[in-house]
Amino acid sequence: MFDALKPDGLLTTYCAKGSVKRNFRALGFDLEAIAGPPGKREMTRVVKKEAVKSLVM
């Protein structure tokens, strides 16, 4: 998934589970919790930072 996004690409999901957030961080994404739609408390938005990827490789 990390390789599929362009630098500074955004991915948004309704999933706010802790294990999902930890996995996104482990893959090298910057993570942000944002307000969810009606009936959902929060959503997760991740941003691909190219500088992080170069450190991983």
C-alpha positions as CSV (number, residue, x, y, z in Angstrom):
1,M,0.0,0.0,0.0
2,F,2.9,2.4,0.8
3,D,4.4,1.9,-2.6
4,A,1.1,2.4,-4.4
5,L,0.7,6.0,-3.1
6,K,2.5,8.9,-4.5
7,P,4.6,11.2,-2.2
8,D,2.3,13.2,0.0
9,G,-0.6,10.9,-1.0
10,L,-3.6,10.6,1.4
11,L,-5.5,7.5,2.4
12,T,-8.6,7.8,4.6
13,T,-10.5,5.0,6.3
14,Y,-13.4,4.7,8.7
15,C,-11.4,2.2,10.7
16,A,-10.0,3.7,13.9
17,K,-8.8,0.5,15.6
18,G,-5.5,0.8,17.4
19,S,-3.9,-2.2,15.7
20,V,-4.7,-0.7,12.3
21,K,-3.1,2.6,13.3
22,R,0.0,0.9,14.6
23,N,0.4,-1.0,11.3
24,F,0.1,2.2,9.3
25,R,2.8,3.8,11.5
26,A,5.0,0.7,11.1
27,L,4.7,1.0,7.3
28,G,6.0,4.6,7.5
29,F,2.8,6.6,7.2
30,D,2.1,9.8,9.2
31,L,-1.2,9.3,11.0
32,E,-4.0,11.6,12.0
33,A,-7.3,11.0,13.7
34,I,-10.1,13.2,12.2
35,A,-13.8,13.7,12.9
36,G,-16.0,11.0,11.4
37,P,-19.3,11.3,9.6
38,P,-22.6,11.2,11.5
39,G,-22.8,8.0,13.5
40,K,-19.0,7.6,13.5
41,R,-16.8,9.2,16.1
42,E,-13.5,9.3,14.2
43,M,-11.8,8.3,11.0
44,T,-8.1,7.7,10.3
45,R,-6.2,9.7,7.7
46,V,-2.6,8.7,6.7
47,V,-0.1,10.6,4.6
48,K,2.8,9.1,2.8
49,K,6.0,11.0,3.4
50,E,8.7,10.2,0.9
51,A,11.5,11.0,3.4
52,V,10.3,8.3,5.7
53,K,10.4,5.7,2.9
54,S,14.0,6.5,2.1
55,L,15.0,5.8,5.7
56,V,13.2,2.4,5.6
57,M,14.9,1.3,2.3
